[in-house]
């Protein structure tokens, strides 16, 4: 694993676990929002599931960046993924290992929404 990959992994883990010093935001899809309401699951409980995720394997994390995870909520398959944008959220980031050039967007969705 390269130093750049290790840095991206650390930044991804920090952002996902709630470190506000790593620029990023969390987005819930309509399907997840509906499922939270239907299952009477608090959004904070969902976020905690994502923050505590640690089931990274070579199958679901082939690049070693900790940018994807799958889980089940109320019997439905779901996943979260991280994407890297420039700070204006208009373009992709030129260097995801540089937090000054990157805004991370963590999207949580039902598998069927992908």
N, C-alpha and C positions, 0 to 999 in steps of 0.2 A: 504494500500500500504506500502510495506516495505521500510526501508531506502535505501536499495540497489536498489530497483526499482526507487525510487525518484532520486537517483544519476545517474542511467542510463538514465532516462528521461531528466534530466538537461544536461548531456553530449550530448545526441542525439540532443536536441534542439539547443544547442550551436554550435555543428558541422554543423548541417543543415543550421543554420542561418549565417554561415561564420566565426565563431570564429576559427582562425588559431591555437590557443593554444590547441585545441582538435585534436589529430592526426586523419586524415581521408582524403579521396579522393572521388571525384564524378566521376561516370562512366555513360556515355550515351550509350545506345544500338544502333546498326545499324539502327533499325527502327525509333528511336527517332531522330537520326542524319538526316536520310532521310526526316522525317516529318518536321524538322526545315527548311531544305533547300526548300522543296516543298511549305511550308506555308510562307516562307520568315520571319520566326520568329527568332529573335536573340537568341543565346544561353543564353546570360545574362537575357533575359526576361523569359526564361524557368526556370533558376536557381532562379530568384526572385519569381516565382510562388511557387516553392518548399519551399523557405525560409519563405514565408508568410503563408504557409499552417497552418490552425489551426482548421480544422474540425475533431478533434479526438473524437471518440465515443467508447462505449463499443463493438460495432460490429467490427470496423476496428482497434481498439487498446485494445484488451482484457487484455493485460498484463500491460497496462499503461506506456509503454516505449517510446511512440511517435516514433516508428520505421517503420511506414508505412503510406502512404497517397495516395489517388486516386484523379484524376482530369481529365479534358478534354482539349485537345489541338487540335485546328483546326478540331473539330468534332470527334476526335478519343479518346477513353478511354485510359488513361495512369495511371501509378502509379509509386511511388518511394518507395524504401525499404532500410533499413539499415541492414547491416550484420556486425558481429564482428569477426575480425581476430587477430591473434598474430601480433606483430610488423613487422614480415618478410612477412606477407600475405600468409604464407604456411599452417597454421593450424587455427582452430577456437580459439578465445580468451578464456582463462581460467576464466577470470573475467571481463566482459564488464563494470563493475562499476569502474575499475581501468584504467585510461588513459595511464598509463605506460605499461600496458600489452595488450593494445587494439588499433588496427587500425580500424577505422570505414570506411566502404565502402558504400556510398550512390549510389544506382543504379537507374537510371530513365529509364523507358521502356514503350513501348506500352503493353497494357494488353495482346494482342495476342502473345507477345513474351515470356510470362512466361511459 
